[in-house]
C-alpha cells in the first residue's frame, strides 16, 4: 500500500515537473472557433432577446468567450498573462452580474415585467 502511494506521488511529481508545451495551431484554431461561436451566440441572443435576465446571461456568455480566447493565446505563447487576464475578466463579470441582478430586482418591483421595451424610457420618480 505504501509503495503504491509513493509510486503515485512520484508519478504526480514527475508530471508537475514537466515543462508545459506550446499549443499547436490546430488546437488553437479549435479553441478560437469555440470562442467565436460562443461570442456570436451571446451577441445574437443579446440583440434578439427582450427579457433583461436573458440579455445579462448573453453578456456573461460573451465574457466567457473572451476568456477562452485569452487562455488559448496565453497557452500558445506559453505566457501566463492570458490566465491572469481571465481572472480580471471573471471579476468584472461577477461584479456585472451582481449589479445586473440588483437592477433587475429593483426594476421588477416598480413594474412587474422584465421586458426591456417597457423600460426603454426611464423617467425620474
N, C-alpha and C positions, 0 to 999 in steps of 0.2 A: 504494500500500500504506500509506504513512504517512498519507495523507489519510483512508483508511478507519479506521485505528486512532484518529486524532484525532477523527473523527466519532463513533465508537463510545464513546470516552471522554467526549466532550461529552454524548452521549445518556445515558450512565450517571450523569454528574454532575447532569444535569437531573432524572433520576429520583430520585436521592438527595436533591436539594434540595427536592422537593415535600413538603409537609406531609401527614402521614397523615390520612386521613379516618375519621370515626367509623363503626363497624359499624352497618348498618341493622338494623331489627327482624327482618326475615326471615332474615338471615344469623345473627343472634344466636339465633333460635329453632332453626335447623338445628344450630348448634354445641352448644346446650344439650340438644337432643334426642339428638345423638350422645353427649354426655357422660352423659346419663341412661341411655341404652341400655347403654353400656359399664359404668357403675356397677352397673346391675341384673344384667347378665351376670356380673360379678365377684362380686356378693353371692350370687346363686343358686349359682354354682359353688363359692364358699367354704362355703355351708351344706349343699350336697348331696354334695360330694366328700369322701372319707375319706383319700385319698393326700395326705401332707403337702406334697409338692412342688407338686401342683396347687392346694392351698389357698394356698400362698405366691404362686403365679402369679396366682391370682384376686385376692389382696390387691394385687399390683402393678397389675393391671388397674383396680382401684378408685382407686389413686393417680393413674393416668394420666387417668381420667375426671375427677377433681377438678382436675387440671392443665389440661385442655381448658376446663373451666368458668371457671377463673381467668383464662386467656388471653382467652376470649371477653368476659368482663365488663371486663377491663382495656382491651381494644380498643374496647368500646362507650363507655367513659368517656374514651378517649384518655389513659389513665394507665398508665405502665409498671410500676406496683406489682404488677399481676397477673402480669407476666412475671417480676419479681423473686421473687415468692412461689413461682412454679413452680420456680425454681432451688432454693429451700429444700425443696419437695416432692420433687424429684428426688434431692436429697442425702439426705433421710430414707429415700426408697425404696431408694437404693443401700446405705445402712447396714443397712437392714432385710433386704435380700436377702443381704448378706454374712453377717450374723448367722444368718439362717434357714438358709443353706446349711451353715454350720458346725454348727449344731444338728442338722440332718438327717443329716449325715455322722456326727456323734458318736452319735446315737441308732441309726443303722443298724449301726454297729459293735457296739453292745451287743446288739441284737436285729435280725436281718436281715429287717425288714419296715418299710414306710413307712405302714402303716395307722394312722390316728390313734386308732382304738379300742384298738389294742394298747398305746398309751401313755397311755390315759386316766387311769390311776392311777400316777403316778411315785412311786417309793419311793427312800429313801436307800440308798446302797450299803453 
